[in-house]
Amino acid sequence: MADKTQTIWPRPSAVVTAVRRQLKHTLGATRVPTRQPRAAVHKCRKGGKRLRSLLILLEPAYGQDALMAERQLRKAARKLADFRDATARVQCLDRLIAAAPTKAAANPLRMLRRQMVAHASYTLDPEAVTAALTRFHSSVHRVQAEIIGWPKAVPDRGTVRQGFENTYRRTRQDFQAAFDSPDPDHLHAWRKSLQHFRHQMRLLAADSKKAATPTPEQAALAERVALIDAVSDYLGEDHDLHVLEMFLHAGPFELPPATVAAFDAAAKREATRLRDAAFSAGATLFWRKPKAFISLMDEAGAA
Protein backbone atom coordinates (compact mmCIF):
# COMPACT_ATOMS: atom_id res chain seq x y z
CA MET A 1 0.00 0.00 0.00
CA ALA A 2 2.85 2.40 0.75
CA ASP A 3 3.87 2.72 -2.91
CA LYS A 4 0.33 3.42 -4.04
CA THR A 5 -0.29 6.16 -1.52
CA GLN A 6 2.70 8.30 -2.38
CA THR A 7 0.96 10.54 -4.92
CA ILE A 8 -2.58 10.91 -3.57
CA TRP A 9 -2.37 11.20 0.21
CA PRO A 10 -0.57 14.26 1.63
CA ARG A 11 1.60 13.98 4.69
CA PRO A 12 0.01 15.11 7.97
CA SER A 13 2.51 17.98 8.07
CA ALA A 14 1.21 19.20 4.69
CA VAL A 15 -2.36 19.15 6.02
CA VAL A 16 -1.22 21.09 9.09
CA THR A 17 0.32 23.66 6.75
CA ALA A 18 -3.03 23.94 4.97
CA VAL A 19 -4.73 24.40 8.36
CA ARG A 20 -2.33 27.21 9.26
CA ARG A 21 -2.97 28.98 5.96
CA GLN A 22 -6.72 28.68 6.46
CA LEU A 23 -6.44 29.92 10.04
CA LYS A 24 -4.64 33.03 8.83
CA HIS A 25 -7.24 33.62 6.12
CA THR A 26 -10.15 33.11 8.54
CA LEU A 27 -8.65 35.47 11.10
CA GLY A 28 -8.49 38.07 8.36
CA ALA A 29 -12.19 37.54 7.62
CA THR A 30 -13.10 38.56 11.17
CA ARG A 31 -11.71 41.99 10.41
CA VAL A 32 -14.19 42.71 7.59
CA PRO A 33 -15.69 46.17 8.30
CA THR A 34 -18.95 46.05 10.25
CA ARG A 35 -20.63 47.97 7.43
CA GLN A 36 -20.49 44.58 5.65
CA PRO A 37 -21.75 42.32 8.47
CA ARG A 38 -23.31 39.70 6.21
CA ALA A 39 -20.08 39.32 4.22
CA ALA A 40 -18.05 38.97 7.41
CA VAL A 41 -20.35 36.30 8.83
CA HIS A 42 -20.34 34.37 5.55
CA LYS A 43 -16.54 34.40 5.24
CA CYS A 44 -16.01 33.34 8.84
CA ARG A 45 -18.48 30.48 8.65
CA LYS A 46 -17.02 29.31 5.34
CA GLY A 47 -13.47 29.42 6.69
CA GLY A 48 -14.53 27.65 9.86
CA LYS A 49 -16.04 24.76 7.91
CA ARG A 50 -12.86 24.28 5.90
CA LEU A 51 -10.79 24.32 9.06
CA ARG A 52 -12.99 21.79 10.82
CA SER A 53 -12.87 19.45 7.82
CA LEU A 54 -9.07 19.49 7.79
CA LEU A 55 -8.87 18.97 11.56
CA ILE A 56 -11.17 15.95 11.30
CA LEU A 57 -8.85 14.58 8.61
CA LEU A 58 -5.96 14.89 11.08
CA GLU A 59 -7.65 13.03 13.93
CA PRO A 60 -5.83 9.70 13.29
CA ALA A 61 -2.48 11.55 13.34
CA TYR A 62 -3.04 13.99 16.22
CA GLY A 63 -5.86 12.38 18.20
CA GLN A 64 -7.51 14.54 20.84
CA ASP A 65 -5.49 17.60 19.88
CA ALA A 66 -7.22 17.71 16.49
CA LEU A 67 -10.65 16.82 17.88
CA MET A 68 -10.52 19.47 20.61
CA ALA A 69 -9.54 22.14 18.08
CA GLU A 70 -12.41 21.09 15.81
CA ARG A 71 -14.89 21.27 18.72
CA GLN A 72 -13.72 24.75 19.67
CA LEU A 73 -14.36 26.00 16.16
CA ARG A 74 -17.73 24.25 15.93
CA LYS A 75 -18.88 25.87 19.16
CA ALA A 76 -17.68 29.30 18.06
CA ALA A 77 -19.42 29.02 14.67
CA ARG A 78 -22.79 28.36 16.31
CA LYS A 79 -22.82 31.94 17.54
CA LEU A 80 -22.81 33.15 13.94
CA ALA A 81 -25.64 30.89 12.72
CA ASP A 82 -28.51 33.21 13.64
CA PHE A 83 -26.99 36.07 11.66
CA ARG A 84 -26.58 33.81 8.64
CA ASP A 85 -30.15 32.45 8.84
CA ALA A 86 -31.69 35.91 8.46
CA THR A 87 -30.01 36.31 5.09
CA ALA A 88 -30.53 32.69 4.00
CA ARG A 89 -34.29 32.88 4.54
CA VAL A 90 -34.66 35.75 2.07
CA GLN A 91 -32.29 34.13 -0.45
CA CYS A 92 -34.33 30.94 -0.23
CA LEU A 93 -37.53 32.85 -0.92
CA ASP A 94 -35.85 34.46 -3.93
CA ARG A 95 -35.18 30.98 -5.33
CA LEU A 96 -38.84 30.02 -4.83
CA ILE A 97 -39.94 33.16 -6.67
CA ALA A 98 -37.57 32.42 -9.56
CA ALA A 99 -38.86 28.83 -9.78
CA ALA A 100 -42.55 29.76 -9.66
CA PRO A 101 -44.34 28.28 -12.71
CA THR A 102 -46.41 31.41 -13.35
CA LYS A 103 -46.45 35.08 -12.49
CA ALA A 104 -49.64 34.53 -10.51
CA ALA A 105 -47.90 31.89 -8.42
CA ALA A 106 -44.93 34.21 -7.78
CA ASN A 107 -46.90 37.30 -6.72
CA PRO A 108 -47.87 36.09 -3.21
CA LEU A 109 -44.24 35.10 -2.64
CA ARG A 110 -43.05 38.57 -3.66
CA MET A 111 -45.45 40.11 -1.13
CA LEU A 112 -44.11 37.74 1.51
CA ARG A 113 -40.55 38.76 0.66
CA ARG A 114 -41.34 42.41 1.25
CA GLN A 115 -42.72 41.54 4.67
CA MET A 116 -39.67 39.48 5.57
CA VAL A 117 -37.18 42.17 4.56
CA ALA A 118 -39.13 44.72 6.60
CA HIS A 119 -39.24 42.43 9.64
CA ALA A 120 -36.91 43.19 12.53
CA SER A 121 -35.28 39.73 12.27
CA TYR A 122 -33.72 40.69 8.93
CA THR A 123 -31.91 43.71 10.31
CA LEU A 124 -28.54 42.81 11.79
CA ASP A 125 -27.41 44.66 14.88
CA PRO A 126 -23.83 45.84 14.10
CA GLU A 127 -22.83 45.66 17.75
CA ALA A 128 -24.12 42.10 18.09
CA VAL A 129 -22.33 41.04 14.91
CA THR A 130 -19.10 42.68 16.07
CA ALA A 131 -19.34 40.89 19.43
CA ALA A 132 -19.94 37.53 17.76
CA LEU A 133 -17.05 38.06 15.32
CA THR A 134 -14.78 39.04 18.21
CA ARG A 135 -15.63 35.80 20.04
CA PHE A 136 -15.07 33.82 16.86
CA HIS A 137 -11.74 35.58 16.30
CA SER A 138 -10.65 34.63 19.83
CA SER A 139 -11.52 30.97 19.26
CA VAL A 140 -9.66 30.84 15.94
CA HIS A 141 -6.64 32.59 17.46
CA ARG A 142 -6.64 30.10 20.35
CA VAL A 143 -6.63 27.16 17.94
CA GLN A 144 -3.81 28.81 16.00
CA ALA A 145 -1.73 29.06 19.19
CA GLU A 146 -2.48 25.46 20.19
CA ILE A 147 -1.38 24.05 16.84
CA ILE A 148 2.07 25.56 17.34
CA GLY A 149 2.48 23.17 20.26
CA TRP A 150 1.48 20.04 18.36
CA PRO A 151 4.12 17.28 18.13
CA LYS A 152 6.50 17.73 15.22
CA ALA A 153 6.98 14.02 14.61
CA VAL A 154 3.73 12.40 13.46
CA PRO A 155 2.82 9.16 11.70
CA ASP A 156 3.06 8.84 7.91
CA ARG A 157 0.58 9.49 5.11
CA GLY A 158 -1.38 6.41 6.14
CA THR A 159 -2.97 8.40 8.95
CA VAL A 160 -4.40 10.90 6.44
CA ARG A 161 -5.66 7.97 4.38
CA GLN A 162 -7.37 6.60 7.50
CA GLY A 163 -8.88 9.99 8.31
CA PHE A 164 -10.29 10.24 4.80
CA GLU A 165 -11.71 6.72 4.99
CA ASN A 166 -13.40 7.61 8.30
CA THR A 167 -15.03 10.66 6.71
CA TYR A 168 -16.20 8.72 3.66
CA ARG A 169 -17.68 5.98 5.85
CA ARG A 170 -19.54 8.49 8.03
CA THR A 171 -20.85 10.41 5.02
CA ARG A 172 -21.98 7.20 3.32
CA GLN A 173 -23.81 6.09 6.47
CA ASP A 174 -25.52 9.49 6.74
CA PHE A 175 -26.53 9.27 3.07
CA GLN A 176 -28.11 5.87 3.64
CA ALA A 177 -29.95 7.07 6.75
CA ALA A 178 -31.30 10.14 4.90
CA PHE A 179 -32.32 8.02 1.92
CA ASP A 180 -34.21 5.60 4.19
CA SER A 181 -35.81 8.39 6.28
CA PRO A 182 -35.67 11.73 4.39
CA ASP A 183 -36.69 13.93 7.31
CA PRO A 184 -34.96 17.27 8.10
CA ASP A 185 -32.77 15.81 10.86
CA HIS A 186 -31.33 13.01 8.70
CA LEU A 187 -30.85 15.33 5.74
CA HIS A 188 -29.08 17.86 7.95
CA ALA A 189 -26.76 15.16 9.34
CA TRP A 190 -25.88 14.07 5.79
CA ARG A 191 -25.32 17.69 4.79
CA LYS A 192 -22.85 18.25 7.65
CA SER A 193 -20.77 15.13 7.03
CA LEU A 194 -20.83 15.78 3.28
CA GLN A 195 -19.31 19.23 3.86
CA HIS A 196 -16.31 17.63 5.57
CA PHE A 197 -15.99 15.08 2.76
CA ARG A 198 -16.26 17.92 0.22
CA HIS A 199 -13.39 19.95 1.68
CA GLN A 200 -11.19 16.88 2.13
CA MET A 201 -11.78 15.83 -1.48
CA ARG A 202 -10.88 19.34 -2.62
CA LEU A 203 -7.57 19.00 -0.80
CA LEU A 204 -6.81 15.74 -2.64
CA ALA A 205 -7.89 17.25 -5.96
CA ALA A 206 -5.75 20.38 -5.61
CA ASP A 207 -3.05 19.07 -7.96
CA SER A 208 -5.69 18.16 -10.55
CA LYS A 209 -6.83 21.78 -10.74
CA LYS A 210 -3.24 22.97 -11.30
CA ALA A 211 -2.46 20.51 -14.10
CA ALA A 212 -2.39 22.08 -17.58
CA THR A 213 -3.33 18.72 -19.08
CA PRO A 214 -5.03 16.57 -16.42
CA THR A 215 -4.55 12.81 -16.57
CA PRO A 216 -7.73 10.70 -16.91
CA GLU A 217 -7.46 9.97 -13.20
CA GLN A 218 -7.17 13.67 -12.35
CA ALA A 219 -10.11 14.49 -14.61
CA ALA A 220 -12.22 11.80 -12.92
CA LEU A 221 -11.28 13.19 -9.50
CA ALA A 222 -12.26 16.70 -10.57
CA GLU A 223 -15.61 15.40 -11.84
CA ARG A 224 -16.23 13.67 -8.53
CA VAL A 225 -15.49 16.89 -6.62
CA ALA A 226 -17.88 18.80 -8.89
CA LEU A 227 -20.63 16.26 -8.18
CA ILE A 228 -19.98 16.53 -4.43
CA ASP A 229 -20.24 20.32 -4.74
CA ALA A 230 -23.59 19.94 -6.49
CA VAL A 231 -24.99 17.61 -3.80
CA SER A 232 -23.76 19.96 -1.08
CA ASP A 233 -25.60 22.82 -2.78
CA TYR A 234 -28.81 20.78 -3.07
CA LEU A 235 -28.70 19.87 0.60
CA GLY A 236 -27.81 23.41 1.64
CA GLU A 237 -30.79 24.83 -0.24
CA ASP A 238 -33.05 22.14 1.23
CA HIS A 239 -31.85 23.06 4.71
CA ASP A 240 -32.50 26.75 4.06
CA LEU A 241 -35.99 25.87 2.87
CA HIS A 242 -36.65 23.99 6.12
CA VAL A 243 -35.35 26.95 8.16
CA LEU A 244 -37.66 29.29 6.23
CA GLU A 245 -40.65 26.99 6.75
CA MET A 246 -40.01 26.83 10.49
CA PHE A 247 -39.65 30.61 10.67
CA LEU A 248 -42.90 31.32 8.83
CA HIS A 249 -44.97 28.70 10.62
CA ALA A 250 -43.73 30.02 13.97
CA GLY A 251 -45.91 33.06 13.22
CA PRO A 252 -43.58 36.09 13.18
CA PHE A 253 -46.34 37.98 11.36
CA GLU A 254 -49.85 37.30 10.13
CA LEU A 255 -50.14 35.97 6.59
CA PRO A 256 -53.23 35.71 4.39
CA PRO A 257 -54.32 32.09 3.80
CA ALA A 258 -53.59 32.51 0.08
CA THR A 259 -49.98 33.47 0.83
CA VAL A 260 -49.53 30.50 3.16
CA ALA A 261 -50.98 28.17 0.52
CA ALA A 262 -48.76 29.63 -2.21
CA PHE A 263 -45.65 29.26 -0.05
CA ASP A 264 -46.47 25.69 1.02
CA ALA A 265 -47.04 24.62 -2.58
CA ALA A 266 -43.80 26.25 -3.74
CA ALA A 267 -41.83 24.78 -0.84
CA LYS A 268 -43.14 21.28 -1.55
CA ARG A 269 -42.19 21.50 -5.24
CA GLU A 270 -38.72 22.78 -4.44
CA ALA A 271 -38.04 20.25 -1.66
CA THR A 272 -39.00 17.39 -3.99
CA ARG A 273 -36.71 18.68 -6.72
CA LEU A 274 -33.74 19.21 -4.40
CA ARG A 275 -34.04 15.88 -2.62
CA ASP A 276 -34.50 13.89 -5.82
CA ALA A 277 -31.37 15.51 -7.26
CA ALA A 278 -29.36 14.97 -4.06
CA PHE A 279 -30.30 11.30 -3.71
CA SER A 280 -29.66 10.58 -7.39
CA ALA A 281 -26.16 12.07 -7.21
CA GLY A 282 -25.57 10.55 -3.77
CA ALA A 283 -26.20 7.08 -5.15
CA THR A 284 -23.46 7.71 -7.73
CA LEU A 285 -21.02 8.97 -5.11
CA PHE A 286 -21.58 6.46 -2.32
CA TRP A 287 -22.42 3.08 -3.85
CA ARG A 288 -18.93 1.77 -3.06
CA LYS A 289 -18.12 0.50 0.39
CA PRO A 290 -15.38 2.47 2.22
CA LYS A 291 -12.54 0.01 1.59
CA ALA A 292 -13.40 -0.21 -2.10
CA PHE A 293 -13.56 3.57 -2.44
CA ILE A 294 -10.20 4.07 -0.72
CA SER A 295 -8.67 1.41 -3.01
CA LEU A 296 -10.00 3.40 -5.96
CA MET A 297 -8.30 6.52 -4.60
CA ASP A 298 -5.07 4.55 -4.11
CA GLU A 299 -5.18 3.44 -7.74
CA ALA A 300 -5.84 7.01 -8.91
CA GLY A 301 -2.81 8.18 -6.98
CA ALA A 302 -0.56 5.40 -8.26
CA ALA A 303 -1.55 5.94 -11.92
Secondary structure, 3 states (H helix, E strand, C coil): CCCHHHCCCCCHHHHHHHHHHHHHHHHHHCCCCCCCHHHHHHHHHHHHHHHHHHHHHCHHHHCHHHHHHHHHHHHHHHHHHHHHHHHHHHHHHHHHHHHCCCHHHHHHHHHHHHHHHHCHHHCCCHHHHHHHHHHHHHHHHHHHHHHHCCCCCCCCCHHHHHHHHHHHHHHHHHHHHHHHCCCHHHHHHHHHHHHHHHHHHHHHCHHHHHCCCCCHHHHHHHHHHHHHHHHHHHHHHHHHHHHHHHHHHCCCCCCCHHHHHHHHHHHHHHHHHHHHHHHHHHHHHCCCCHHHHHHHHHHHHHC
